[in-house]
Amino acid sequence: MITGQHLGIGSTKPIFPDDGLLHLYSMRFCPYAHRVHLVLDAKNIPHHTININLREKPDWFVNNVSTTGKVPVLELPTESGTPTLVESLIICDYLDEKYPQRPLYSRDPLRRAQDRILIQRFSQFIDDIYKLLLPNSPTELGTTDLYAGLDIYEKELNLRETAYFGGEAPGMLDYMIWPWCERFPALKYELGFEIVLDPKRFGNLLRWRDLMLDDTPVKKSYLDGETHAKYMRSRRAGETEYDMLYIPAKKPRLC
């Protein structure tokens, strides 16, 4: 079950089938919710997705589902009391432990801790890219070193000598940083010129990016840079187009 349209004020909470599947409250353009979708798809975990209008949140969502009023939220219908989990990293860590098929973290405690550190440090790049995408008017490129936050990841891939941070297949670190890497091309449409990573400085990351674009979970939720930019522009204008990709089902023609 997927509610493609974003539910807002005046909506009623969906009634789910009694199938024991997880309920993920999401928003189509939210990079933090994107993280959870990637993990669910990488581990092939069946679930229901409910999209929420975050500017006009339903009362039932704020009062009974999300303790923060934000997405992602994961509702656990098979647990006593139907508890909910919030915050993307907490949800993704829970999923990796609860569903051991295709583990996304290394079993080595040191490598697992190192990956969590790198996930946290990626916030520098997240902050920098949002300075360019989400203010009232985009920041001039010269006012922020957009690339500084990427150097550590280029170096890390070089040290690991693997295609992905997770080894021969994407792992948790790969999926936790990907949503913002996917949004990076949106800068071209916001700034009026393409920002290209220097292949001499970021050769490993460029190869990693191309491999990630061919990853099945990534392809399942992928949006191009122009689409991400269009959403960001609507958000800056105060007229967020949550349903810009929503296509209502056609009603059957009456004879």
Stockholm file with secondary structure:
# STOCKHOLM 1.0

chainA/1-255         MITGQHLGIGSTKPIFPDDGLLHLYSMRFCPYAHRVHLVLDAKNIPHHTININLREKPDWFVNNVSTTGKVPVLELPTESGTPTLVESLIICDYLDEKYPQRPLYSRDPLRRAQDRILIQRFSQFIDDIYKLLLPNSPTELGTTDLYAGLDIYEKELNLRETAYFGGEAPGMLDYMIWPWCERFPALKYELGFEIVLDPKRFGNLLRWRDLMLDDTPVKKSYLDGETHAKYMRSRRAGETEYDMLYIPAKKPRLC
#=GR chainA/1-255 SS CEEEEEECTTCCCCCCCSSCCEEEEECTTCHHHHHHHHHHHHTTCCEEEEEECSSSCCHHHHHHTCSSSCSCEEECTTSTTCCEEESHHHHHHHHHHHCCSSCSSCSSHHHHHHHHHHHHHTHHHHHHHHHHHSSSSCCCGGGSCTTGGGHHHHHHHHHHTSSBTTBSSCCHHHHHHHHHHHHTTHHHHHHSSCCCCCTTTSHHHHHHHHHHHTCHHHHHHCCCHHHHHHHHHHHHTTCCCTTTTCCCCCCCCCC
#=GC SS_cons         CEEEEEECTTCCCCCCCSSCCEEEEECTTCHHHHHHHHHHHHTTCCEEEEEECSSSCCHHHHHHTCSSSCSCEEECTTSTTCCEEESHHHHHHHHHHHCCSSCSSCSSHHHHHHHHHHHHHTHHHHHHHHHHHSSSSCCCGGGSCTTGGGHHHHHHHHHHTSSBTTBSSCCHHHHHHHHHHHHTTHHHHHHSSCCCCCTTTSHHHHHHHHHHHTCHHHHHHCCCHHHHHHHHHHHHTTCCCTTTTCCCCCCCCCC
//
